[in-house]
């Protein structure tokens, strides 16, 4: 296995060869031993000029008066519902001098809009938040985990996605990928030997109202819950149990990888229970690929990233695809990477390598 520096250079060369422009993310440290209100200030100061653009974008996505009323209800019970992460949000709002309710709304963006499908994918050009996560095991038993986050962010604010080393004093707990002003994580690598990502799962219905009602009942946002698991889980099996069992505010797919052979899984979650566990089993297949559809069901005809992803994996074959560079190549091909792709991350739990790149259309 290549060393971390050599791997980073190789990944960057692969990304440059892709059509979209990709830049290695900024990386910060958050010390969980200091006051929650103070933790993010050194990060926020680097992005003061981006605040108006982020606010304008978010306000354009808030869809209805119903959502505003639900947010007001959340704010009325803010401290009891949000806990320590709420204190972080309060500190962010105070530092930037903006309304706390707006920051809370941004952090509930998964519940705030009907997201799903991708932009653009095989035949559809509608905006949305989609994802592709892949877990692959090479012939030596080493597991690699790659993901694209497709979020139709304007190019001028895609740099708000950052890598964060979450530490307690000098002890590293995990490295996560998030956005400035956002306290949950969509992707992470734990020092306990596992990695995780989340993909959106839409089941129809009143997703916005239902999601915010779940928050009002005390269920955490799916990205905030992932941060909790990355902070507290002691190993892969512990993370698997926690991601399967905890109450969450919205349906989601959690994709998990470990440092031992066959440690990989896609968890199809409802708000209050696990609907399906799809484990990695190299006797059946050497990889798992999840987009935004239940794996046992057909995909929407206008969004067949699953088909293309599987084609690319088999085209490369296990010897090439089950590697950092191989997953990067698959995640860099259309329509897995598209105009909505905001970032790409590659992780390896056993080596603790993690590399993440902002993706720009222009």
Secondary structure, 3 states (H helix, E strand, C coil): CCCHHHHHHHHHHHHHCCCCEEEECCEEEEECCCCHHHCCHHHHHHHHHHHHHHHHHHHHHCCCHHHHHHHHHHHHCHHHHHHHHHHHHHHHHHHHCCCHHHHHHHHCHHHHCCCCCCCCCCCCCCCCEEEEEEEEECCCCCEEEEEEEEECCCHHHHHHEEEEEEEECCEEEEEEEEECCCCCCCEEEECCCEEEEEEECCCCCCHHHHHHHHHHCCCECHHHHHHHHHHHCCCHHHHHHHHHHCCECCCEEEEEEECCCCCEEEEEECCCCEEEEEECECCCECEEEECCCCCCCCCCCCCCHHHHHHHHHHHHCHHHHCCHHHHHHHHCCCCCCCCCEEEEEEEECCCCEEEEEEEECC
